[in-house]
Structure formats: C-alpha cells, structure tokens
C-alpha cells in the first residue's frame, strides 16, 4: 500500500480524519464565519438539520472558506441547524473503498453511537462521497437517516433563495458532475437549477456531462495517491477535465465536491489556463450573488 494512503488511513484511526488533525480543531473554521454556527451538544435541544461538515471542509483551508459561506447561507435562509463539532468523525467512504473494512465498521459504529445521542429531522452533508456512504451503506448497518447533500437541500429551497440572489455573476460557467453526486446518486438537475437561478450566469455544458462526465481522479481514496500516480502518468484525469472545460470557453468551472476546488485549481495551472479560468464551488457562487461572501 502506498505510504500516503497508509498514513491517511492511520490518521483516520487515530484522529478521526485523514489529515491527522486534532478533533478539537474540527470546528475552528466556524469562529470566523461571522454568523452563529451552533454545536448540537451545546444547543441541548432537537434541531431541524444536523450538518455533518466532513473532514476536508473542516480542516483544509480552501474548503474552510466554503464552509463559512454555507453557514452564512443557512443563516440567511433561517435554517434551524447545528454541527457535531469535536464529536464529528470521518464517515468512512475512503476507508471502505480502500478495503479497510475493519476501520470502516469501527467508524460506522462510533458515528451511529454519536448520532443516536441527538434529535434532528435530517442530515445535511457537504461531501458527496460521505453522502453516498450515508445514503447507501449506513442503512445496511441499521441506520435510519434522512440524508441530503447541500445541492439537494438548497435546490429544494430555491423559491426561498431566489429573492436573495440579486448580485449578477456575469460569467460563462461550466459544471463538473462529480461521480458520487452524479452517477452514484443521480443528482444532475439540482446543481444546474441552482446555477440557472444566479443572475448573469450563462451555463455551457462540457462534451462529457451528466452520466458521461469524466472523473476528477480524486475519489475512492485516490486523492491520497497523487504522488504515486504523478510518477507514473503524464496525463491526469483532472488535467483532461480542465481541457474539456476550457473548450466551452467558460470563465468558471463550478463544482460541488470538497475534493475538487484545489484539485482542479492545480490542473488549471498545469494546463496553462491560469488567469483565464477559475474554480468555484456552487456555494461560493450563491454566496457571492447573495452578497454573503
């Protein structure tokens, strides 16, 4: 097993996240959100929405800002939500796909124990990989959960959001269908509905879209194999995807997975498109139009 992947799995076992960060720092990002981000253990009452932020959106700086912007959107919509804070641990998608079934089952047992402590109507989750796992795998282990990815959650509230999205984002935008949000769980229309609702956005589809979308190359734990892969290939999937995005003449590549902003931003540089294309999560585009960014 590659050393980087082995280290990530060991970190998850020891710290509950593949980065090896302290669980006590999991909610540090929320301190600078500028809006309330309640922790459910401190709220001490049932909430409508339990937001599982997941590891990359909690610890990785590029994604921490996206988490802050989603917190502002939830507050602007008046959503009664809370997070787990230091009690949250990885949902186990990468561990499961890497074949570490013992670690995965340990994570499920621990996560279901924590979730069982609190009362909430539904789970909101940022990461499509964790969403797929909670939706399809956890029920086989006895979980009874209502789980929604933020794309689905916000699309269901589009009528409430539309009066708030006023500032035009005058850009040609192309959207990357991630594997777990697209092929694995079938959410193709919701991200496009959100993008179409933003004034000034002109959506241009890549040649491979929806069911035929090209993988970013970072899922199924391969995000931890980058150094191993780079030493053996000259053409990365992320680089190919950026070339497809550039062919649409898009100024913005919109994404909805926390593995993708930094991954595609690196590919933009590697393919020579820096300064001509930027990568933005749909959360960032919505927050900018709502003037919350």
C-alpha positions in Angstrom: 0.0 0.0 0.0 1.3 3.5 -0.9 2.7 5.4 2.1 0.5 8.4 1.7 -2.7 6.3 1.7 -1.4 4.2 4.6 -0.7 7.4 6.6 -4.2 8.8 5.8 -5.9 5.6 7.0 -3.8 5.6 10.1 -4.7 9.2 10.8 -8.4 8.3 10.5 -7.9 5.5 13.0 -6.1 7.8 15.5 -7.7 11.2 15.0 -11.0 10.5 13.1 -9.8 12.4 9.9 -7.2 11.5 7.2 -5.2 14.8 7.8 -4.2 13.8 11.3 -5.7 17.0 12.8 -7.0 17.2 16.3 -10.7 16.6 16.7 -10.8 19.7 19.0 -9.9 21.8 15.9 -12.7 20.4 13.7 -14.9 23.4 14.2 -12.2 26.1 14.3 -13.4 27.4 10.9 -16.7 28.4 12.4 -15.1 31.0 14.6 -14.6 33.3 11.7 -17.9 32.6 9.8 -19.4 35.8 11.0 -22.7 34.1 11.8 -23.8 31.6 14.5 -22.7 28.0 13.9 -24.3 26.1 16.8 -22.8 22.9 18.2 -25.6 20.4 19.0 -24.1 19.3 22.3 -24.3 23.0 23.5 -27.7 23.7 22.0 -29.3 20.9 24.2 -32.5 20.7 22.2 -33.7 19.0 18.9 -32.8 20.8 15.7 -34.3 20.5 12.2 -30.9 20.0 10.5 -27.7 18.3 11.7 -25.0 19.5 9.4 -22.1 17.0 9.0 -19.4 19.1 7.7 -16.9 16.3 7.0 -13.1 16.3 7.0 -11.9 18.4 4.0 -14.5 21.1 4.6 -13.5 21.2 8.3 -9.7 21.2 8.0 -8.5 22.2 4.5 -8.1 26.0 4.2 -9.6 26.3 0.7 -12.7 24.4 1.8 -13.0 26.1 5.2 -14.0 29.3 3.5 -16.6 27.4 1.5 -17.9 26.0 4.9 -18.1 29.5 6.2 -20.1 30.7 3.2 -22.5 27.7 3.5 -23.0 28.7 7.2 -23.9 32.2 6.1 -26.4 30.9 3.5 -28.1 28.6 6.1 -28.4 31.6 8.5 -29.8 33.8 5.7 -32.4 31.1 5.0 -33.3 30.9 8.7 -32.4 27.2 8.9 -32.5 25.7 12.4 -29.2 23.8 12.2 -26.3 22.6 14.3 -23.0 20.8 13.8 -21.4 18.0 15.8 -18.2 20.0 16.4 -15.4 18.0 18.0 -17.6 14.9 18.2 -17.7 14.5 14.4 -15.5 11.9 12.7 -14.9 10.8 9.1 -17.9 9.0 7.7 -15.6 6.3 6.2 -16.1 6.4 2.4 -12.4 6.3 1.6 -11.7 3.7 4.2 -14.5 1.5 2.8 -13.3 1.8 -0.8 -9.6 1.3 0.2 -10.7 -2.1 1.5 -10.2 -1.2 5.2 -13.5 -2.8 6.3 -12.5 -3.2 9.9 -11.7 0.6 10.2 -14.9 1.4 8.2 -17.1 -0.7 10.5 -15.4 0.9 13.6 -16.2 4.4 12.2 -19.8 3.4 11.5 -20.3 2.0 15.0 -18.8 5.1 16.5 -20.7 7.5 14.3 -24.1 5.9 14.8 -23.4 6.0 18.6 -22.9 9.8 18.4 -25.8 10.4 16.1 -28.0 8.4 18.4 -27.3 10.9 21.2 -29.1 13.7 19.5 -32.5 14.5 17.9 -32.8 16.0 14.5 -35.1 15.7 11.4 -32.5 15.3 8.7 -28.7 15.4 8.0 -27.2 17.9 5.7 -23.8 16.9 4.3 -21.2 18.7 2.3 -19.1 15.9 0.8 -20.8 13.8 -2.0 -18.6 10.8 -1.0 -19.8 10.8 2.6 -23.3 11.5 1.3 -23.3 8.3 -0.9 -22.0 6.3 2.0 -24.6 7.6 4.5 -27.3 7.1 1.9 -26.4 3.6 0.7 -24.1 1.8 3.1 -25.1 3.0 6.6 -28.7 1.7 6.3 -27.2 -1.8 5.7 -25.7 -1.4 9.2 -29.0 -0.5 10.8 -29.0 3.3 10.3 -32.3 5.1 9.7 -31.4 8.5 8.5 -32.8 11.2 6.2 -29.6 12.5 4.4 -29.3 15.3 1.8 -26.3 16.7 0.1 -26.2 20.5 0.2 -27.1 20.7 -3.5 -30.3 18.8 -3.0 -31.1 20.7 0.2 -30.7 24.1 -1.4 -32.5 23.2 -4.6 -35.5 22.2 -2.5 -35.5 25.8 -1.1 -34.9 27.5 -4.4 -38.1 29.5 -4.1 -36.8 31.0 -0.8 -33.3 31.5 -2.2 -34.3 33.3 -5.4 -35.4 36.6 -3.8 -32.0 36.7 -2.0 -29.7 36.1 -5.1 -29.5 39.6 -6.6 -26.0 40.4 -7.5 -25.2 39.3 -11.0 -22.3 36.9 -11.5 -21.6 37.7 -15.1 -19.7 34.7 -16.3 -19.8 31.7 -18.6 -19.9 28.8 -16.2 -19.5 25.1 -16.9 -20.4 22.5 -14.3 -18.5 19.3 -13.4 -20.7 16.4 -12.4 -18.8 14.6 -9.6 -19.1 10.8 -9.7 -20.8 10.4 -6.3 -23.3 13.2 -6.8 -24.0 12.2 -10.4 -23.7 8.6 -11.4 -23.8 7.2 -7.9 -26.8 9.2 -6.5 -28.4 10.7 -9.6 -28.3 14.5 -8.8 -27.9 16.1 -12.2 -30.7 18.6 -12.3 -30.3 20.3 -8.9 -26.9 21.8 -9.4 -27.9 23.2 -12.8 -31.1 24.6 -11.3 -29.1 26.5 -8.7 -26.7 27.8 -11.4 -29.5 28.9 -13.7 -31.1 30.8 -10.8 -28.0 33.0 -10.4 -28.3 36.2 -12.4 -25.6 36.7 -15.0 -24.6 33.0 -15.1 -24.6 31.5 -18.6 -24.3 27.7 -18.4 -22.2 25.9 -21.0 -22.0 22.1 -20.9 -18.8 20.2 -21.5 -18.7 17.5 -24.1 -18.8 14.8 -21.4 -21.5 15.8 -18.9 -24.1 14.1 -16.7 -23.8 10.3 -16.9 -20.8 10.5 -19.2 -18.9 13.0 -17.0 -15.2 12.4 -16.6 -14.0 11.6 -13.1 -11.7 14.2 -11.5 -9.4 11.4 -10.4 -9.6 12.1 -6.7 -12.3 9.8 -5.5 -12.2 6.4 -3.9 -9.2 7.3 -1.8 -7.1 8.1 -4.9 -6.7 11.6 -3.7 -4.1 10.2 -1.3 -2.3 8.5 -4.2 -1.4 11.7 -6.1 2.3 11.4 -5.7 2.3 7.7 -6.6 0.2 8.4 -9.7 2.1 11.5 -10.8 5.3 9.5 -11.0 3.7 7.0 -13.4 1.5 9.0 -15.8 1.8 12.2 -17.9 -1.9 12.8 -18.4 -4.1 13.2 -15.3 -7.9 13.0 -15.3 -8.1 16.4 -13.7 -6.0 17.9 -16.5 -8.2 16.3 -19.1 -11.3 17.7 -17.4 -9.9 21.2 -17.4 -9.2 21.0 -21.1 -12.8 19.9 -21.6 -13.9 22.9 -19.5 -11.7 25.3 -21.5 -13.2 24.1 -24.7 -16.6 25.5 -23.6 -14.9 29.0 -23.3 -16.1 29.0 -19.7 -14.6 31.5 -17.3 -15.7 29.5 -14.2 -15.7 25.8 -13.5 -18.4 25.1 -11.0 -18.0 22.2 -8.6 -19.9 20.7 -5.7 -17.4 18.4 -4.0 -14.7 19.4 -1.5 -12.0 17.3 -3.2 -12.3 19.4 -6.4 -11.5 23.1 -5.8 -7.8 22.6 -5.0 -7.5 19.7 -7.4 -8.9 21.5 -10.4 -7.1 24.7 -9.4 -3.8 22.8 -9.6 -4.9 21.4 -13.0 -5.7 24.9 -14.3 -2.1 25.9 -13.6 -0.7 22.7 -15.0 -2.6 23.0 -18.3 -1.7 26.7 -18.8 -5.2 28.1 -18.2 -4.3 30.2 -15.1 -5.9 33.6 -15.3 -8.4 32.5 -17.9 -10.5 30.1 -15.7 -11.3 29.9 -12.0 -12.7 27.1 -10.0 -15.6 27.9 -7.6 -17.9 25.8 -5.6 -21.6 26.4 -6.2 -21.8 27.6 -2.6 -19.3 30.4 -3.5 -21.3 31.5 -6.5 -24.6 31.6 -4.5 -23.0 33.4 -1.6 -21.5 36.0 -3.9 -24.8 36.6 -5.5 -26.4 36.8 -2.1 -23.6 39.2 -1.1 -22.6 36.9 1.8 -19.1 36.1 0.5 
